[in-house]
Structures are given as structure tokens and as C-alpha cells.
Amino acid sequence: MSPNELVTKLRSSNSDERAQAWYNAGPAGPPAIPSVVAILEDPDLDVARSASRALARLVAYAGRPGAESERRSTAATLIKQLRGTRSKTVRHEVLAMLPSVGGDESVKAIAVLLTDPESREDARTALEWLPGTAAVLALKAALKKAPPDFKPSLAASLRARGVAVEDVPDLRLAPVKPTRVKAL
């Protein structure tokens, strides 16, 4: 299925045709990604949801065993989608997909978004899930420069990756409400 054909079917008013399109989107490959990303914010929520599902299928297909060049191409295409003036919705979707196919080559593009208040949580999560040591190094570097309200999140991601972080408290251990427990 060509990218144009995929987008036409994803925009169909027929829900069965949309479902068939996103379900079978994988083989369309990396060339279809920009077209699918372009309709992630379609005013018709069913179309936007179908585009999101198609993007997930494209990424999953590229991440299959034995498809290394397609995986790299998909990661590069997703990175291109992060650049420029994209909406928060698009950044969210792309950042959620990158860890499935990305590697060290994705870290720089993701790490830049750690300073964007709208996308920093999505970028942090993407780096947490991204394989490789470059992602851990990016999280460590971000922790040093992060505003105080974001440091606990970065520290949690580093802890999830097995890195000890002593100077930032673990918010999971902080009491959330006062207790009335008395010593025996």
C-alpha cells in the first residue's frame, strides 16, 4: 500500500476501511510515516486515532527481527518528525514510538526536548525506555541542569535504568498525607 493510499483509507468515513488500513499499515514502511504523522491531528477523532494506530503498526513492523535497515530508516524518519514546529500531540506520539526502533542515534533529538515544558515528560520517558548508554548519559546531563520541579522525574528515570541517584529524593517515599499512627 502506498503512503497516499494509506492516508486515503485512514481518512475514510467507513470505519471498517479505516481499521483495515491501520491494521495493514506496517508494510508501507518508513515512506508512509510523514503522511501518517500529518493526519495525527485530524479534526475527526476517528481519523486521528486511526493514524495513531497506523503509526504504531508501522513502527512495530520496522522493529521486527531481521529488519535492521528498515528499523534504522524508521528511527531516522521519526527523528525528522520531531524537528520543526510540531504540535504537542505529534511530539507525544513520535516520542512514544521512538524507543521501539531508536537507539543512540535518537538520543540527541529526544534530549533537546527535555527543556521544553510541554514535551519534557514524554522526552524523559522516551529516554528511559530507549536502549543504550547514551540515553542514560543524556538523563544524567539533564538532571544537572533541570529545574527543581523536574529533577525528581529525571531521577526516577535514572533509578529505573539502574543508576543510583543520592542527591534527589525519591518522591515515592514521601508521605502523601499526615498519619495518626502512634508508637506502641
Secondary structure, 3 states (H helix, E strand, C coil): CCHHHHHHHHCCCCHHHHHHHHHCCHHHCHHHHHHHHHCCCCCCHHHHHHHHHHHHHHHHHHCCCCCHHHHHHHHHHHHHHHCCCCCHHHHHHHHHHHHHHCCHHHHHHHHHHHHCCCCHHHHHHHHHHCCCHHHHHHHHHHHHHCCCCCHHHHHHHHHHCCCCCCCCCCHHHCCCCCCCCCCC
